[in-house]
Amino acid sequence: MTKKAMVACLQPEAAESGIEILQLGGNAVDAAVACALAQTVVDPLMCGIAGFGTAAIYLPGKGVHEYVDFHAPAPAAASATMWEHLLEGESRDGFGFRIKGRLNEIGVQSIGVPGTLRGLELMHREHGRLPWRQLVEPAIRWAEEGFFVRPSMYTYWMDEAGLGRASSKERLAFSADGRSLYCKPDGSPKPVGSPLVNTDYARTLEIIASEGADAFYLGSLAEKMLQHFRQEGGLITREDLANYQATRTKPLTGTYRDRTITTNQPPGGGALLLEMLNILEHFDLGSLPHNSPQYIRLVCEAMKQATVDKDRFIGDPRFLEVPLEHLLSKSHAAEAAARIIAGDKVHIQRMDAAAPEPRDTTHLSVVDGDGNCVSLTHSLGSPSGVITPGLGYMYNGCMAVFDPRPGRAGSIAPGKSRFTSACPTIVFRDGAPEIVLGAPGGTQIAMGILQSLLNVIDHGETMQTAVSLPRFSATSNAIDICNRIPRSTQSELNSMGYEVIRNPYGYTIGWVHAIRMAAGQFQGGADPGRDGVAYETTIFNN
């Protein structure tokens, strides 16, 4: 008997690792863990074991449908007012704040308590099939034997943030180990095709393969990290690491037309996605020309309304009451739709027009031969640039997204997790999973996922076409469009009174990677804006 399985993600090397584990008898959770660990090697600015994330898990044979959340909270030494006096501005897209000295975005004070390794450990412990060591081995091989710089990786490495923000090049070269691993002698990033070998990280992964996540949070790796943090004036303490736990939560569930949409709870971005879908359900989008000016106006006003509600209400539910019942009610959506029909424009308040925050995140989607599904988004937020000498991995820079102003949904508090737009999602049709998807892309994650779903559900596109069509976004009062949207469309939007900002990239605004099950067949979707793939494999059962 044979069965089909698929892995879709942004890195061919990581997808190969997931496929390898499936062929060895692992389930979707095993494949996702191995794929994620491989991603930490082959996309080191996008994710890492010192990052954070959120994962959807659907196992029909076990009756499991849950999320494993492993956000990166502020250290216990953090406080609401610690950077208030240093505040200079907010990113235009609402994904971060600029403070004097950039303490919140580069260097040891920018690091939130890492969650990724505890999250992957919890997924494996509760639902995995193969031994832990076996899942770490592909990542060890990539670190030892090497890989090379891919085109989209290099493009990102060369990104210039502007307006005083740390660029990707600066983050790569911030530490001596980073310069040695990823830079040429002149300090610039290694170009496309350059071989990369990370023997330090291979040794770190060997320790993790043998001792598990405890080595990172309680053992020898923790000791090295803490010594480094103390030397550099970091905020993270032994107690922060020792007390960290990933959590299991129920999905946040909504509907759109004849589909059921399941996504993650706050502080994840699932509520943002569901609110937009609720609003857009009031419009016959399929009757409008795709990406026409009127179509873009309707979708962008829904995006703006959800963004206003996110900024005001959505954060870590352990620290504030998130009014999900109101935000996700059909009546709230109907009122927003009525305002859009009347021609109203939602206003989004921002401090100034600082540069958008880097979008250092990655994603993977897996469906195995038994119909088990995993959608996992993990990230460094915006990497801190910090690498503890000899350990081989970069730390997250999650403190950059916290609001330095007290009394707000996103304000800093000890142990509080920041909002993240990450929303790994599973769509059901007639009670069965139809689409497993997610994306990196900062505040644009939910916007990319939204448009990919609209392209399938309202426009009848295949999964690959759905993730490849030109996209747009509105997370401020301006509309951002990719360079493949015609200038005639831009002119018509201008005539409606919108500022339109053209992105130089043709593939941008989230990078969606998805798997669709349709008519008994897999449809893979790998966003052309990255180097990703959707690999299908045949599993032979003896």
Helices and strands as residue ranges (DSSP letters): E 2-9, H 12-23, H 28-42, E 52-59, G 60-62, E 64-70, G 84-86, E 87-90, E 97-99, G 100-102, G 108-110, H 116-127, H 132-145, E 147-148, H 151-157, H 168-172, H 176-182, E 195-196, H 199-211, H 214-217, H 220-232, H 238-242, E 247-249, E 252-256, E 259-263, H 270-280, G 285-287, H 293-313, H 324-327, H 330-341, E 360-367, E 373-381, G 398-401, E 425-429, E 432-438, G 442-444, H 445-457, H 463-468, E 472-473, E 479-481, H 487-495, E 500-502, E 513-518, E 521-526, E 533-540
